[in-house]
């Protein structure tokens, strides 16, 4: 399966097309701001008509889960889980990959300033090295 992930200010997926506002950034903050993930998949012909599990998680620079919440007892990892299944459209030539677009709009996620983070995608428990979108938060302004 092929996957492309793009960080954006906002995104929509309509009829398997991505509509992206402010896309392609890799530096944000330091204050939390809304953001979005635009995900474009190419599902192989032979994986159509099968259910696939998708997971996108936010990791820190050490590869650990980013945990957020109003207090330590209520903190949870930042994870998005879903599933998908695509069918083969009539007339599509055998072997042609099938496009599937996802847009996930996020509210402000409180992240520490001066950090490095990464959204990592996995499908059916499998991830590729390029199925990620890394970004930095700007350092806090000096007082």
Residue pairs with C-beta under 8 A, 6 or more apart in sequence:
1 41
1 42
1 43
1 44
1 47
1 123
2 41
2 42
2 97
3 39
3 40
3 41
3 42
3 121
3 123
3 128
3 130
3 131
4 39
4 40
5 37
5 38
5 39
5 56
5 119
5 121
5 131
5 132
5 133
6 18
6 20
6 23
6 24
6 37
6 38
6 39
6 133
7 23
7 24
7 25
7 26
7 35
7 36
7 37
7 38
7 119
7 133
7 135
8 20
8 21
8 22
8 23
8 24
8 25
8 35
8 36
8 37
8 38
9 21
9 22
9 23
9 25
9 33
9 34
9 35
9 36
10 20
10 21
10 22
10 34
10 36
10 105
11 18
11 19
11 20
11 21
11 23
11 36
11 37
11 38
11 103
11 104
11 105
12 18
12 19
12 103
13 19
13 38
13 101
13 102
13 103
16 99
16 100
16 101
17 101
18 38
18 40
18 101
18 103
19 103
20 36
20 38
21 36
23 38
25 135
26 134
26 135
26 136
27 135
27 136
27 137
27 138
28 35
28 135
28 136
28 137
28 138
29 111
29 113
29 137
29 138
30 113
30 114
30 137
30 138
30 139
30 140
30 141
31 108
32 108
32 109
32 110
32 111
33 108
34 105
34 106
34 107
34 108
35 105
35 106
35 109
36 103
36 104
36 105
36 106
37 56
37 80
37 102
37 103
37 104
37 106
37 119
37 133
38 101
38 102
38 103
39 56
39 101
39 102
39 103
39 104
39 121
40 99
40 100
40 101
40 102
41 84
41 99
41 100
41 101
41 102
41 123
42 97
42 98
42 99
42 100
43 52
43 86
43 97
43 98
43 99
43 100
44 97
45 88
45 94
45 95
45 96
45 97
45 98
48 86
48 87
48 88
48 98
49 85
49 86
49 87
49 88
50 85
51 83
51 84
51 85
52 83
52 84
52 85
52 123
52 124
53 81
53 82
53 83
53 123
53 124
53 125
54 81
54 82
54 83
54 84
54 102
54 121
54 122
54 123
55 79
55 80
55 81
55 121
55 122
55 123
56 79
56 80
56 81
56 104
56 119
56 120
56 121
56 122
57 65
57 77
57 78
57 79
57 80
57 119
57 120
57 122
58 65
58 66
58 77
58 78
58 79
58 109
58 117
58 118
58 119
59 65
59 66
59 117
59 118
59 119
59 120
60 66
60 115
60 116
60 117
61 115
61 116
61 117
65 77
65 78
65 79
66 77
66 78
66 109
66 111
66 117
67 75
67 76
67 77
67 78
68 75
68 76
68 78
68 109
68 110
69 75
69 76
78 109
80 104
82 102
84 100
84 102
86 98
86 100
87 98
88 98
89 98
92 98
111 117
111 137
112 137
113 137
113 138
113 139
113 140
114 136
114 137
114 138
114 139
114 140
115 136
115 137
116 134
116 135
116 136
117 134
117 135
117 136
117 137
118 132
118 133
118 134
118 135
119 132
119 133
119 134
120 127
120 131
120 132
121 127
121 131
121 132
122 131
123 131
